[in-house]
């Protein structure tokens, strides 16, 4: 397979679409990287399910305050105006539609916007977390992911084979090879790496890619 974006570069690209002042929840693990790459002049307000709003960057190693952690148990700092609350209030924010964006990881995304990201099947260890609430509470749900699995199978598919997190909830996917919107017509290709042809990209995608107008080059900085 051709060269692909690193996780940091995928996170950087996703961060470019977050509006100034947006209330944002980032999934545990890889999606947490998005917070590092806010564009100059913009400041998102990050929410974490364990009860914190407007947390800041990770502290320098050795200066962590382990009473200040996000839902992924990573040490964070506080921005001016940060607030704390219990789980009930935290999920009231999620379920009440007060989050503008949720950015999550995925095992599979279907061309209809279905998402599977909490279980790899009967032999896997389930980890629902807050994802089932987030995918139907946030105003916009995006996914960041490698385009294929470690053994080369497509993660963007016609229909998910794994247990679903949500139905028809994902509207944009940022992968290691492309940026793809999900619309009524299916996977709409918006950007792709210049080094990969459309046919090559289609061969790595488990459902038809729809082309509507010009396809932009997916360009990111070296990180």
C-alpha positions as CSV (number, residue, x, y, z in Angstrom):
1,X,0.0,0.0,0.0
2,X,1.1,3.6,-0.7
3,X,2.4,5.9,2.0
4,X,-0.2,7.0,4.4
5,X,-0.8,9.6,7.0
6,X,0.3,9.1,10.6
7,X,-2.2,9.2,13.4
8,X,-1.0,12.7,14.3
9,X,-1.6,13.9,10.8
10,X,-5.1,12.4,10.7
11,X,-5.8,14.1,14.0
12,X,-4.4,17.4,12.6
13,X,-6.7,17.2,9.6
14,X,-9.7,16.6,11.8
15,X,-8.8,19.5,14.0
16,X,-9.0,21.9,11.0
17,X,-12.7,21.5,10.8
18,X,-13.5,22.4,14.4
19,X,-15.0,25.8,14.7
20,X,-13.9,28.4,17.2
21,X,-15.9,28.1,20.4
22,X,-17.2,24.6,19.6
23,X,-18.0,22.3,22.5
24,X,-16.2,19.1,21.6
25,X,-15.9,15.6,23.0
26,X,-12.9,13.4,21.9
27,X,-13.0,9.7,22.2
28,X,-10.5,7.8,24.3
29,X,-7.2,7.0,22.8
30,X,-6.3,8.1,19.3
31,X,-9.0,10.9,19.1
32,X,-7.5,12.6,22.1
33,X,-4.7,13.7,19.8
34,X,-7.0,16.2,18.0
35,X,-6.8,18.6,21.0
36,X,-3.1,19.2,20.2
37,X,-3.8,20.7,16.8
38,X,-6.2,23.5,17.2
39,X,-5.7,26.1,14.4
40,X,-4.3,29.5,15.3
41,X,-7.0,31.9,16.4
42,X,-9.4,29.1,17.4
43,X,-10.2,27.7,20.8
44,X,-12.5,24.7,21.2
45,X,-14.0,23.9,24.6
46,X,-13.3,20.3,25.3
47,X,-15.7,18.1,27.3
48,X,-14.9,14.8,29.0
49,X,-17.4,12.4,30.3
50,X,-15.9,12.0,33.7
51,X,-17.0,15.6,34.5
52,X,-14.8,18.4,33.2
53,X,-15.3,21.2,30.7
54,X,-12.6,23.4,29.1
55,X,-9.6,21.4,30.0
56,X,-6.2,22.3,28.4
57,X,-3.1,20.6,27.2
58,X,-1.3,17.8,28.9
59,X,1.1,19.0,31.6
60,X,4.9,18.4,31.2
61,X,6.1,15.0,32.4
62,X,6.6,15.0,36.1
63,X,4.2,17.9,36.7
64,X,1.0,15.9,36.5
65,X,-1.8,16.4,39.0
66,X,-3.5,13.0,39.0
67,X,-6.7,14.5,40.4
68,X,-7.0,16.2,37.0
69,X,-7.6,13.5,34.4
70,X,-9.8,13.0,31.3
71,X,-12.0,10.0,30.6
72,X,-9.0,8.2,29.2
73,X,-7.2,8.6,32.5
74,X,-4.7,11.0,30.9
75,X,-3.4,14.0,32.9
76,X,-4.7,17.4,31.7
77,X,-4.5,21.0,32.7
78,X,-7.3,23.5,33.2
79,X,-8.1,26.6,31.0
80,X,-9.5,29.7,32.6
81,X,-13.2,29.2,33.2
82,X,-12.9,25.4,33.4
83,X,-15.7,23.6,35.4
84,X,-16.3,20.3,37.1
85,X,-19.5,18.3,37.5
86,X,-20.8,14.8,38.2
87,X,-21.5,12.1,35.7
88,X,-25.2,12.8,35.7
89,X,-24.7,16.4,34.6
90,X,-21.9,15.3,32.2
91,X,-24.3,12.9,30.4
92,X,-27.1,15.5,30.5
93,X,-24.9,17.7,28.4
94,X,-24.3,14.9,26.0
95,X,-27.9,13.6,25.8
96,X,-29.3,17.1,25.8
97,X,-27.6,18.0,22.5
98,X,-25.2,20.5,23.9
99,X,-22.1,19.2,22.2
100,X,-21.3,20.5,18.8
101,X,-18.8,17.8,17.8
102,X,-17.8,14.3,18.8
103,X,-14.7,12.8,17.3
104,X,-14.4,9.0,17.8
105,X,-12.4,6.0,16.6
106,X,-13.9,3.1,14.8
107,X,-13.6,-0.6,14.0
108,X,-16.0,-0.2,11.1
109,X,-18.0,2.6,9.4
110,X,-20.9,1.8,7.0
111,X,-21.8,3.8,3.9
112,X,-25.1,4.6,5.7
113,X,-23.2,6.3,8.6
114,X,-23.5,3.3,11.0
115,X,-20.7,3.0,13.5
116,X,-19.1,0.0,15.2
117,X,-16.5,1.0,17.8
118,X,-17.1,-0.7,21.1
119,X,-16.7,-4.5,20.5
120,X,-14.7,-6.6,18.1
121,X,-17.1,-9.5,18.6
122,X,-17.6,-12.5,20.9
123,X,-13.9,-12.9,21.7
124,X,-13.3,-9.2,22.3
125,X,-13.5,-7.2,25.5
126,X,-16.4,-4.8,25.3
127,X,-15.8,-1.1,26.0
128,X,-18.9,0.9,25.5
129,X,-17.9,4.0,27.5
130,X,-20.0,7.0,26.5
131,X,-19.9,6.4,22.8
132,X,-23.5,5.3,22.5
133,X,-24.7,8.5,24.1
134,X,-22.2,10.7,22.2
135,X,-23.1,9.4,18.7
136,X,-26.8,10.4,19.1
137,X,-26.3,13.4,21.4
138,X,-23.6,15.4,19.5
139,X,-24.7,17.6,16.7
140,X,-21.9,16.3,14.4
141,X,-20.1,13.0,14.7
142,X,-16.8,12.4,12.9
143,X,-14.5,9.4,12.9
144,X,-10.7,9.3,12.7
145,X,-9.2,6.0,11.7
146,X,-6.7,4.1,9.6
147,X,-8.3,3.3,6.2
148,X,-7.8,-0.4,6.7
149,X,-7.2,-2.9,9.5
150,X,-3.8,-4.2,10.4
151,X,-4.4,-7.2,8.1
152,X,-5.5,-5.0,5.2
153,X,-9.3,-5.4,5.4
154,X,-11.4,-2.3,4.7
155,X,-12.8,-0.4,7.7
156,X,-15.2,1.6,5.5
157,X,-17.8,-1.0,4.5
158,X,-21.3,-1.4,3.0
159,X,-22.7,-2.7,6.3
160,X,-21.0,-3.2,9.6
161,X,-20.4,-6.8,10.7
162,X,-19.5,-5.9,14.3
163,X,-22.0,-4.8,17.1
164,X,-23.2,-1.3,16.4
165,X,-22.5,1.8,18.5
166,X,-25.0,3.9,16.6
167,X,-27.1,3.9,13.4
168,X,-26.8,6.6,10.7
169,X,-24.8,8.8,13.0
170,X,-21.4,9.5,11.3
171,X,-21.2,12.3,8.8
172,X,-17.5,12.5,8.0
173,X,-14.5,10.1,8.2
174,X,-10.9,11.2,8.3
175,X,-8.7,8.3,7.3
176,X,-5.0,7.7,6.7
177,X,-5.7,8.1,2.9
178,X,-8.8,10.3,2.5
179,X,-11.5,12.5,3.8
180,X,-14.9,11.1,3.1
181,X,-18.4,12.5,3.8
182,X,-21.4,10.2,4.4
183,X,-24.5,11.3,2.5
184,X,-27.6,9.8,1.1
185,X,-25.6,8.6,-1.9
186,X,-23.0,6.8,0.4
187,X,-19.3,7.5,0.8
188,X,-18.6,10.8,-0.9
189,X,-14.9,11.3,-1.5
190,X,-13.8,14.9,-0.7
191,X,-10.0,14.6,-0.4
192,X,-7.4,11.9,-1.0
193,X,-3.6,11.7,-0.9
194,X,-2.1,12.7,-4.2
195,X,0.1,9.6,-4.3
196,X,-2.9,7.2,-4.5
197,X,-5.1,6.8,-7.5
198,X,-8.9,6.7,-7.2
199,X,-8.8,3.0,-8.3
200,X,-6.3,2.2,-5.6
201,X,-8.3,3.9,-3.0
202,X,-11.5,2.1,-4.2
203,X,-9.7,-1.2,-3.9
204,X,-9.0,-0.5,-0.2
205,X,-12.6,0.6,0.5
206,X,-15.4,-1.9,1.2
207,X,-18.2,0.1,-0.5
208,X,-18.5,2.3,-3.6
209,X,-16.8,5.7,-3.4
210,X,-19.0,8.5,-4.9
211,X,-17.4,11.4,-6.7
212,X,-19.3,14.6,-6.7
213,X,-17.3,17.4,-8.3
214,X,-13.5,17.9,-7.8
215,X,-11.5,15.9,-5.4
216,X,-9.0,17.9,-3.4
217,X,-5.5,16.7,-2.5
218,X,-5.3,15.7,1.2
219,X,-2.4,17.8,2.4
220,X,-1.0,17.9,5.9
221,X,2.2,19.1,7.6
222,X,5.0,16.9,8.7
223,X,4.4,16.2,12.4
